[in-house]
Amino acid sequence: MRSSLRFITGAILAGASLVAPARAQQEDPDPGRAAAGDEIAVLRREVASLRELVRRLEGQIASLVDARAREEEAAAPHSAVPPTAPPRPTPVIPGASGITRTPSLMNPALSAVFEVTGTTSLDGEREGNGFDLSEAEVALQAVVDPFTRVDLFLAFPADESPEVEEGYISTLDLPGPLQLKGGRFKSSFGKWNRLHSHAYFTADLPNALESYFGEESLTHDGLSLSVLIPNARDLYLESITEIGSATSGPAFNSADRDLTYLQHLKAFFDTTPHSTLEVGATGAWGRTGATESLLEAIEATPMFTGPAPRENLKTNVAGLNVTYKWRPVGSSVYRSFLWQTELLRSRREVQFLIDPATLGFDTVRSLGGYSYLEWQFARRWRAGARYDRLEFPDADGEREWAASTLVRFKPSEFQEIRFQVKHTRRNPAASLRFGGESDDTGIFLEWIPIFGAHGADEY
């Protein structure tokens, strides 16, 4: 308002400089007859009258502004704040040493993911043929305060009870390059294990990961500490140490809930301006119980009188992972290439049935892994291929191989459709696990819509 008044005043005074001489010429058409003093006196009277007019206008405008302010204050006496009043203080979180709470801290990000999956076999003997909502996932993610955040992922599997897939607290302000995480979380074993199923590259888990850790991946209830390791070459080096009780799975399924320990090391390199390379190594140690084959053998032996299977058998799994990514600068949304490989080695103590009164003891060593290639040839299209090799971790001499090809179509970042064909072969010993089937060809079709503010998956 003040700036408007200055503008009006300037305009009036400028007009005065033009109008006053004109009026002087009208009053005395012959400039030579008018005295210089008379001309100056005329101009002074004109300027004085204009200044008085501006003063009156300023007073009238100020009166109007004050009247409007009083009307607004009378209309909303409890919510209106006078312009000169000091700002109201923001509420303080109790015990947070002056840290203020903002509305964004009180509204968690909500999202949901649906996985509609159809699967069948060319020989028609695959279990679970047909379509179903394989899983729905609801995520709630929020910053508690400047020191911590919470991530909660609720899973609703088809025909099963809802469960907490992940739920953990992460620190945001520890001294140095440290971060602590506590709760239930997918373990940092290799690269693929940390992904949720909707973020897989393929419609299914690699055979080795499913056989070693189960369909739900290796998951811990415990603590995880990650450290960025300083180094002279300024490389990205990370160490993750985890301790906790693993949820039930093939590798760590002790009924006693013994602690499991995991150590993961990762190095990340920018190989060129267009590509990156990640190399990692992982080791996990814990306890396990009876294998499924032993429990089935005991159940099929009605006269079994031997001791109960042990729940403190030692098991450990080591892994190496390599991931190469290429995305050309300037066209990264249209072209990309990915190569990811993991190799796993398992050493597991097992028991087996000798006779109705005796359990034998053995140590099984096995290798497994996968290699995955993916080429993005258009903005929304990707084609991939995966090779799996597996030695089953609970029995010597049982092997399996598989080859998969797939196409991924992503209409947007919130939706994906996958089509995959997978052919599997087994040696005679492993085929006994699958009713004597030595080979199988499966077909998968998966539709995954996502809505809401779903957090990005790990790079």
C-alpha distance (Angstrom), angle and dihedral (degrees) to the residues before:
residue distance angle dihedral
M1 . . .
R2 3.81 . .
S3 3.78 91.1 .
S4 3.82 89.3 52.5
L5 3.79 90.4 53.2
R6 3.79 91.3 51.2
F7 3.79 89.7 50.9
I8 3.84 92.5 50.6
T9 3.81 91.3 47.3
G10 3.77 92.5 50.5
A11 3.78 92.1 48.4
I12 3.80 92.8 50.5
L13 3.83 93.3 47.5
A14 3.78 90.8 47.7
G15 3.74 89.6 51.4
A16 3.77 89.3 49.9
S17 3.79 91.2 58.5
L18 3.79 88.8 57.5
V19 3.79 100.1 38.8
A20 3.81 98.9 46.2
P21 3.83 96.9 60.9
A22 3.77 90.5 45.0
R23 3.78 91.8 54.0
A24 3.82 90.3 47.1
Q25 3.79 90.5 54.8
Q26 3.83 90.8 49.3
E27 3.83 91.9 51.7
D28 3.81 92.8 47.3
P29 3.82 112.1 24.2
D30 3.74 90.8 -178.1
P31 3.83 107.7 62.9
G32 3.75 91.2 -170.3
R33 3.80 92.9 65.4
A34 3.88 95.6 51.8
A35 3.73 119.6 86.0
A36 3.79 120.2 -124.9
G37 3.82 92.2 -121.0
D38 3.80 92.8 55.1
E39 3.81 91.6 52.6
I40 3.83 92.8 51.9
A41 3.80 91.1 47.6
V42 3.80 91.3 54.2
L43 3.80 91.9 51.7
R44 3.79 92.9 48.6
R45 3.82 91.5 52.2
E46 3.81 90.9 50.5
V47 3.81 93.7 49.3
A48 3.81 92.0 46.7
S49 3.79 92.0 52.2
L50 3.85 91.0 48.9
R51 3.80 92.1 50.1
E52 3.78 90.2 51.6
L53 3.81 89.3 51.2
V54 3.84 91.4 51.1
R55 3.81 91.0 48.8
R56 3.80 90.7 53.1
L57 3.83 91.5 48.0
E58 3.81 91.4 51.1
G59 3.79 90.8 51.8
Q60 3.80 92.8 49.2
I61 3.84 92.7 48.9
A62 3.81 92.4 48.0
S63 3.83 89.7 50.8
L64 3.80 90.6 51.8
V65 3.83 92.1 49.7
D66 3.81 92.7 49.7
A67 3.80 91.6 47.5
R68 3.82 91.4 51.3
A69 3.81 91.5 49.5
R70 3.82 90.9 51.3
E71 3.82 90.5 50.3
E72 3.85 92.4 51.8
E73 3.81 91.2 47.2
A74 3.79 91.5 50.4
A75 3.82 91.8 48.0
A76 3.85 93.5 52.7
P77 3.80 108.7 20.8
H78 3.81 95.3 162.3
S79 3.79 100.5 45.9
A80 3.78 105.2 31.4
V81 3.79 116.4 96.4
P82 3.84 119.4 -157.9
P83 3.80 112.9 -114.5
T84 3.80 91.0 -118.7
A85 3.82 95.5 49.0
P86 3.83 116.3 112.5
P87 3.85 116.9 -109.4
R88 3.78 116.0 -89.4
P89 3.82 114.3 -108.6
T90 3.81 117.4 -109.4
P91 3.83 114.3 -115.7
V92 3.80 113.6 -97.9
I93 3.79 123.9 -133.1
P94 3.80 107.9 -117.8
G95 3.77 111.0 -106.2
A96 3.81 93.9 6.4
S97 3.82 97.3 111.7
G98 3.77 96.5 -118.5
I99 3.83 97.4 -39.5
T100 3.79 107.3 148.9
R101 3.79 125.9 -136.6
T102 3.80 116.8 -129.7
P103 3.82 127.4 -165.8
S104 3.84 91.4 -107.2
L105 3.81 90.1 61.9
M106 3.80 89.9 57.8
N107 3.83 97.2 50.7
P108 3.83 113.5 67.5
A109 3.79 120.4 -152.9
L110 3.82 108.6 -103.8
S111 3.79 126.0 -160.0
A112 3.78 140.8 156.4
V113 3.80 133.6 -154.1
F114 3.80 126.8 -161.7
E115 3.79 125.3 -163.2
V116 3.78 114.9 -162.0
T117 3.80 107.4 -173.9
G118 3.76 133.1 -175.1
T119 3.80 120.5 -170.8
T120 3.77 135.8 173.3
S121 3.80 141.5 157.0
L122 3.78 128.0 -124.9
D123 3.80 89.1 -129.9
G124 3.82 91.0 46.1
E125 3.80 94.6 -127.4
R126 3.83 100.9 105.7
E127 3.80 114.5 120.8
G128 3.77 115.4 -117.2
N129 3.79 97.4 25.5
G130 3.80 114.5 177.4
F131 3.79 137.9 41.7
D132 3.77 128.4 -51.7
L133 3.78 142.9 149.9
S134 3.78 92.7 -95.6
E135 3.79 93.3 -170.9
A136 3.78 143.6 -15.8
E137 3.78 120.8 -155.7
V138 3.79 128.9 -162.3
A139 3.80 118.3 -166.0
L140 3.80 129.1 -162.9
Q141 3.80 115.5 -174.0
A142 3.79 127.3 172.1
V143 3.79 144.4 151.3
V144 3.81 109.1 -114.3
D145 3.80 94.5 -164.8
P146 3.82 136.2 -39.1
F147 3.81 88.4 -68.6
T148 3.84 105.4 50.3
R149 3.79 145.0 20.0
V150 3.82 132.6 -163.1
D151 3.81 128.5 -140.6
L152 3.80 119.0 -170.1
F153 3.82 123.9 -179.3
L154 3.80 118.2 -174.7
A155 3.82 117.1 -164.9
F156 3.79 125.5 -155.4
P157 3.82 106.1 -168.3
A158 3.80 119.4 -165.4
D159 3.82 112.0 -89.2
E160 3.82 91.9 -3.8
S161 3.78 136.7 97.8
P162 3.81 119.3 -90.8
E163 3.78 115.6 -98.2
V164 3.77 142.4 -179.7
E165 3.80 104.4 -99.5
E166 3.79 91.9 -178.3
G167 3.78 133.5 -6.2
Y168 3.78 120.5 164.4
I169 3.79 145.6 146.7
S170 3.83 119.9 -129.8
T171 3.78 127.7 -164.3
L172 3.79 119.7 -128.6
D173 3.77 104.5 -175.3
L174 3.79 111.3 41.5
P175 3.81 115.7 143.0
G176 3.77 115.4 -93.8
P177 3.82 124.2 -4.5
L178 3.83 94.2 -32.8
Q179 3.78 132.9 125.5
L180 3.79 126.5 179.4
K181 3.78 123.9 -159.3
G182 3.79 127.1 -172.9
G183 3.80 134.6 -178.8
R184 3.80 130.6 43.3
F185 3.81 115.2 -23.4
K186 3.78 141.7 151.3
S187 3.77 107.4 -95.2
S188 3.79 122.4 -110.8
F189 3.79 93.6 -115.5
G190 3.79 109.1 146.2
K191 3.76 119.1 -48.8
W192 3.81 111.5 -64.2
N193 3.82 98.6 45.8
R194 3.82 93.9 73.5
L195 3.82 94.2 57.5
H196 3.78 125.2 98.7
S197 3.79 114.1 -127.9
H198 3.81 94.5 -104.2
A199 3.84 88.7 58.5
Y200 3.82 95.3 53.4
F201 3.78 118.1 119.6
T202 3.81 89.1 -134.7
A203 3.79 134.8 34.3
D204 3.81 92.4 -105.5
L205 3.78 140.1 34.8
P206 3.81 119.0 -95.3
N207 3.81 108.5 -92.2
A208 3.81 94.4 -116.7
L209 3.81 94.6 53.1
E210 3.79 92.6 47.2
S211 3.81 93.0 47.7
Y212 3.81 94.6 46.1
F213 3.82 100.7 38.4
G214 3.81 107.7 14.1
E215 3.80 134.5 -116.9
E216 3.82 92.1 -61.3
S217 3.84 94.3 52.6
L218 3.80 124.7 -127.0
T219 3.82 106.9 -45.2
H220 3.81 129.7 178.8
D221 3.78 137.0 -159.1
G222 3.78 100.3 -151.9
L223 3.79 145.2 59.9
S224 3.81 133.8 -41.6
L225 3.81 126.3 -166.8
S226 3.79 120.0 -168.0
V227 3.81 123.5 -168.2
L228 3.79 130.3 -172.3
I229 3.79 104.7 -139.2
P230 3.84 114.8 -136.5
N231 3.80 113.8 -133.1
A232 3.79 139.0 172.7
R233 3.82 94.6 -114.0
D234 3.82 93.1 52.4
L235 3.83 92.6 -124.1
Y236 3.78 124.6 159.7
L237 3.80 103.3 -103.5
E238 3.79 119.5 166.4
S239 3.79 132.9 -175.2
I240 3.82 121.1 -164.4
T241 3.79 121.3 -170.3
E242 3.80 120.1 -172.5
I243 3.79 133.5 -176.5
G244 3.77 126.2 177.6
S245 3.79 148.3 96.7
A246 3.78 113.0 -61.4
T247 3.79 117.7 -134.9
S248 3.79 113.4 -115.2
G249 3.80 114.0 -69.0
P250 3.80 142.1 135.6
A251 3.80 95.6 -84.5
F252 3.82 102.6 37.1
N253 3.79 110.1 24.0
S254 3.79 104.8 132.9
A255 3.79 112.4 154.8
D256 3.82 87.7 -144.6
R257 3.81 90.3 65.9
D258 3.80 92.2 -129.3
L259 3.78 116.8 -171.9
T260 3.79 119.9 -90.1
Y261 3.81 121.8 -152.0
L262 3.79 125.7 -154.2
Q263 3.80 133.9 -177.6
H264 3.80 122.6 -172.1
L265 3.82 127.9 -177.8
K266 3.78 122.9 -169.9
A267 3.82 134.5 -175.8
F268 3.81 122.6 -169.2
F269 3.82 124.1 -163.1
D270 3.80 135.0 -174.1
T271 3.80 98.1 -140.4
T272 3.83 95.1 179.4
P273 3.83 135.0 -11.1
H274 3.82 85.8 -90.7
S275 3.82 103.7 40.5
T276 3.80 144.4 48.7
L277 3.80 135.4 -162.7
E278 3.79 126.6 -154.1
V279 3.79 124.2 -169.6
G280 3.79 124.2 -175.2
A281 3.80 141.8 174.0
T282 3.81 126.9 -162.4
G283 3.78 137.7 -175.3
A284 3.83 127.4 -172.9
W285 3.82 127.1 -173.8
G286 3.78 130.3 -174.6
R287 3.79 148.3 112.4
T288 3.77 132.6 -71.8
G289 3.77 139.6 -172.3
A290 3.78 137.3 -146.5
T291 3.80 120.9 -25.9
E292 3.79 121.4 -120.6
S293 3.79 90.7 -113.3
L294 3.83 91.0 56.0
L295 3.80 92.9 49.1
E296 3.80 90.6 48.8
A297 3.81 90.8 49.2
I298 3.81 92.0 50.3
E299 3.80 91.2 48.0
A300 3.79 90.2 51.1
T301 3.85 90.9 52.2
P302 3.83 107.2 74.5
M303 3.82 92.8 -177.5
F304 3.82 94.8 53.9
T305 3.80 110.5 145.0
G306 3.80 100.9 160.2
P307 3.82 126.4 117.3
A308 3.79 122.3 -75.1
P309 3.82 113.8 -89.5
R310 3.79 114.3 -93.6
E311 3.81 121.0 -106.2
N312 3.82 98.1 -162.4
L313 3.81 102.1 67.3
K314 3.79 113.4 144.4
T315 3.79 120.0 -115.8
N316 3.79 134.6 170.5
V317 3.78 134.8 176.3
A318 3.81 126.0 -162.8
G319 3.77 126.4 -169.0
L320 3.81 144.8 -174.3
N321 3.80 123.1 -159.4
V322 3.81 133.6 -173.3
T323 3.82 125.0 -174.0
Y324 3.81 124.9 -176.3
K325 3.81 121.1 -173.8
W326 3.79 129.2 -175.1
R327 3.81 123.2 -169.9
P328 3.80 117.2 162.4
V329 3.77 114.5 -133.0
G330 3.80 110.0 -112.6
S331 3.82 96.8 22.8
S332 3.80 103.0 44.0
V333 3.81 92.6 128.4
Y334 3.81 91.2 58.5
R335 3.81 105.3 37.3
S336 3.79 134.1 34.1
F337 3.79 141.3 142.4
L338 3.80 130.7 -151.9
W339 3.79 132.0 -171.4
Q340 3.79 118.8 179.5
T341 3.80 127.8 172.7
E342 3.78 133.3 175.5
L343 3.80 129.5 -174.8
L344 3.82 120.9 -165.1
R345 3.79 131.0 -167.8
S346 3.81 121.5 -166.8
R347 3.79 130.7 -165.5
R348 3.79 112.5 -174.2
E349 3.79 135.8 169.4
V350 3.82 112.1 -136.1
Q351 3.79 139.0 179.6
F352 3.78 125.5 -143.0
L353 3.79 136.1 -172.0
I354 3.84 115.9 -100.6
D355 3.81 99.1 169.5
P356 3.84 136.2 -24.8
A357 3.78 90.4 -76.7
T358 3.80 104.2 34.6
L359 3.81 136.8 66.8
G360 3.80 119.5 -163.0
F361 3.80 126.9 -147.5
D362 3.81 129.9 -138.4
T363 3.81 143.0 156.7
V364 3.81 117.8 -126.6
R365 3.81 120.9 -157.2
S366 3.79 117.7 -168.3
L367 3.80 142.8 167.9
G368 3.78 129.6 -146.5
G369 3.75 141.2 160.0
Y370 3.77 149.9 136.5
S371 3.78 140.7 -131.5
Y372 3.80 122.3 -150.7
L373 3.82 130.4 -168.1
E374 3.81 125.3 -172.6
W375 3.81 131.3 -179.0
Q376 3.80 122.7 -167.9
F377 3.81 106.1 -151.9
A378 3.83 99.2 169.9
R379 3.77 138.1 18.4
R380 3.80 94.0 -91.9
W381 3.81 102.7 21.2
R382 3.81 132.8 82.0
A383 3.79 132.1 171.4
G384 3.80 123.1 -158.9
A385 3.79 144.4 177.2
R386 3.81 130.9 -161.3
Y387 3.80 133.3 -168.1
D388 3.82 120.8 -160.1
R389 3.78 130.2 -166.4
L390 3.79 122.4 -178.4
E391 3.78 139.9 179.6
F392 3.79 106.3 -170.3
P393 3.83 109.6 -114.7
D394 3.81 97.4 -140.3
A395 3.83 101.7 50.3
D396 3.80 135.6 39.9
G397 3.79 120.0 -119.2
E398 3.83 99.6 16.3
R399 3.82 112.3 125.8
E400 3.78 138.3 174.1
W401 3.82 135.3 -173.2
A402 3.80 129.8 -169.6
A403 3.81 139.3 178.6
S404 3.80 124.1 -161.9
T405 3.80 135.5 -173.1
L406 3.77 124.0 -171.6
V407 3.79 146.8 169.4
R408 3.80 123.0 -142.7
F409 3.81 122.4 -159.7
K410 3.81 119.1 -169.5
P411 3.83 112.4 -175.1
S412 3.82 87.3 -177.2
E413 3.78 139.9 -16.9
F414 3.82 88.3 -85.6
Q415 3.79 99.0 56.9
E416 3.81 140.0 43.8
I417 3.80 136.8 178.3
R418 3.83 121.0 -162.6
F419 3.78 130.5 -168.1
Q420 3.81 117.2 -171.8
V421 3.81 137.7 175.5
K422 3.81 117.7 -163.4
H423 3.81 128.7 -174.5
T424 3.83 118.5 -164.6
R425 3.82 130.8 -168.1
R426 3.81 128.5 -171.5
N427 3.77 135.6 -172.1
P428 3.84 117.5 -117.6
A429 3.81 93.8 -95.7
A430 3.82 93.2 52.7
S431 3.82 94.1 43.3
L432 3.82 89.3 67.3
R433 3.83 87.8 70.0
F434 3.80 88.8 60.7
G435 3.78 101.9 45.7
G436 3.78 93.7 -87.3
E437 3.83 95.3 -54.2
S438 3.79 107.8 147.2
D439 3.80 95.4 -178.0
D440 3.78 139.3 16.3
T441 3.81 138.4 -179.3
G442 3.79 115.7 -150.5
I443 3.79 130.5 -170.4
F444 3.82 122.2 -153.9
L445 3.79 130.9 -169.3
E446 3.79 117.6 -177.5
W447 3.81 131.6 -178.9
I448 3.83 117.1 -168.6
P449 3.83 121.2 -176.6
I450 3.81 120.0 -178.9
F451 3.79 127.4 -166.3
G452 3.76 132.5 178.3
A453 3.79 132.4 32.4
H454 3.81 97.5 -42.4
G455 3.80 114.0 178.9
A456 3.77 119.3 -114.8
D457 3.79 118.3 -100.0
E458 3.79 121.6 -119.5
Y459 3.81 115.4 -75.2
